[in-house]
């Protein structure tokens, strides 16, 4: 009888220790510092501007000037900004920043994908690909802004709603 009590005691202890609510590794000590607005202003927007301003053409009365990365250092700046954009999409899906499983997550993932495509283009030092993916990046940003940031006046200015 004593051994049965010991076995039951061990089983009960193991059951308590293995509570189904604690399955898996413990959560990391995640401490957000920035809110969504701060991430946009201090991280995403500056990185996007680097990408958008890294390639293109300036047309003046004197002619046309091509804007493009000219050396490895210039390409590294574009590459680093692309990585910032890709990982920023992930930041927008974490904790209180995430706004449900619907459009917010889809658009955040589209920022990740645009950042990855920009990274690939920058690593290939492909000016035309960086230019093309700039539109994809713009669309990822603008689509999200239409749903989550712009007010009625902003939408009217863009011709999205009637004034």
C-alpha positions in Angstrom: 0.0 0.0 0.0 2.8 2.4 0.8 4.4 2.0 -2.6 1.0 2.7 -4.3 0.8 6.0 -2.3 4.3 6.9 -3.3 3.6 6.2 -7.0 0.3 8.2 -6.8 2.2 11.0 -5.1 4.9 11.1 -7.8 2.2 11.0 -10.6 0.3 13.9 -8.9 3.5 15.9 -8.6 4.4 15.3 -12.3 0.9 16.3 -13.4 1.1 19.6 -11.5 4.6 20.2 -12.9 3.4 19.4 -16.4 0.4 21.7 -16.3 -0.8 22.1 -19.9 -0.9 25.9 -19.6 2.9 25.9 -19.4 3.7 23.8 -22.4 6.7 25.0 -24.4 9.6 27.2 -23.5 9.0 30.3 -21.4 8.5 33.5 -23.3 11.5 35.7 -23.8 11.8 38.8 -21.7 10.3 41.1 -24.4 10.2 44.7 -23.4 8.9 47.0 -26.2 10.4 50.5 -26.2 8.7 52.1 -29.2 5.1 52.3 -30.1 3.9 52.0 -33.7 4.2 55.7 -34.4 7.7 55.9 -33.1 8.7 52.8 -35.2 7.3 54.5 -38.3 9.0 57.8 -37.6 12.3 56.7 -36.3 12.9 53.3 -38.0 10.7 52.6 -41.1 10.4 56.0 -42.7 14.2 56.8 -42.6 15.0 53.4 -44.0 12.4 53.7 -46.7 13.7 57.1 -47.7 17.2 55.7 -48.1 15.8 53.1 -50.5 13.6 55.5 -52.5 16.4 58.1 -52.8 19.1 55.6 -53.7 18.1 55.2 -57.3 16.3 57.3 -59.9 16.9 60.3 -62.2 17.1 64.0 -61.6 16.0 66.0 -64.6 17.1 69.6 -64.9 17.5 72.2 -67.6 21.0 71.0 -67.9 20.0 67.4 -68.6 19.5 64.2 -66.8 21.5 62.8 -63.9 21.3 59.2 -62.7 21.1 58.6 -59.0 22.5 55.3 -57.9 24.8 53.7 -55.5 28.4 54.2 -56.8 30.4 51.9 -54.6 30.3 49.1 -52.0 29.7 51.6 -49.2 26.7 53.1 -51.0 25.3 49.6 -51.6 25.8 48.7 -47.9 23.6 51.6 -46.9 20.8 50.4 -49.2 21.3 46.8 -48.0 21.2 47.8 -44.3 18.0 49.9 -44.9 16.4 47.0 -46.6 17.1 44.7 -43.6 15.7 47.4 -41.3 12.5 47.4 -43.4 12.1 43.7 -43.4 12.7 43.3 -39.7 10.4 46.3 -38.9 7.5 44.5 -40.5 8.2 41.8 -37.9 8.2 44.4 -35.1 4.8 45.5 -36.2 3.4 42.0 -35.6 4.7 41.7 -32.0 2.8 42.3 -28.8 0.5 45.3 -28.4 1.6 46.7 -31.8 -0.2 43.9 -33.6 -3.8 44.9 -34.5 -5.4 41.5 -34.9 -4.9 38.8 -37.4 -6.5 40.5 -40.4 -5.3 43.3 -42.6 -2.6 44.6 -40.2 -0.8 41.3 -40.2 -1.1 40.9 -44.0 0.3 44.4 -44.5 3.1 43.9 -42.0 4.1 40.7 -43.8 4.0 42.6 -47.1 6.5 45.1 -45.5 8.7 42.1 -44.6 8.5 40.7 -48.1 9.2 44.1 -49.7 12.2 44.5 -47.4 13.5 41.1 -48.4 13.1 41.9 -52.1 14.9 45.1 -51.6 17.7 43.3 -49.7 18.0 40.8 -52.6 18.2 43.6 -55.1 20.8 45.5 -53.1 23.0 42.4 -52.5 22.9 41.9 -56.3 23.8 45.6 -56.8 20.9 45.7 -59.3 19.8 49.4 -59.8 16.8 48.5 -61.8 15.6 45.9 -59.3 16.0 48.4 -56.4 14.0 51.0 -58.4 11.2 48.4 -59.2 11.0 47.1 -55.6 10.7 50.7 -54.4 7.2 50.7 -55.9 6.4 47.5 -54.0 7.6 49.1 -50.8 5.6 52.2 -51.4 2.5 50.2 -52.0 3.0 48.2 -48.8 3.3 51.4 -46.8 0.5 53.3 -48.5 -2.0 50.5 -48.3 -1.5 50.3 -44.5 -1.6 54.1 -44.1 -5.0 54.2 -45.9 -6.5 51.8 -43.4 -4.8 52.7 -40.2 -3.4 56.2 -40.3 -5.0 58.7 -42.7 -7.9 60.7 -41.6 -10.8 61.8 -43.8 -8.9 64.8 -45.1 -5.9 62.8 -46.1 -8.1 60.3 -47.9 -9.9 63.1 -49.7 -6.6 64.7 -50.8 -5.5 61.3 -52.3 -8.9 60.9 -54.0 -9.8 57.8 -52.0 -13.0 59.3 -50.6 -15.2 62.2 -51.6 -14.9 65.4 -49.6 
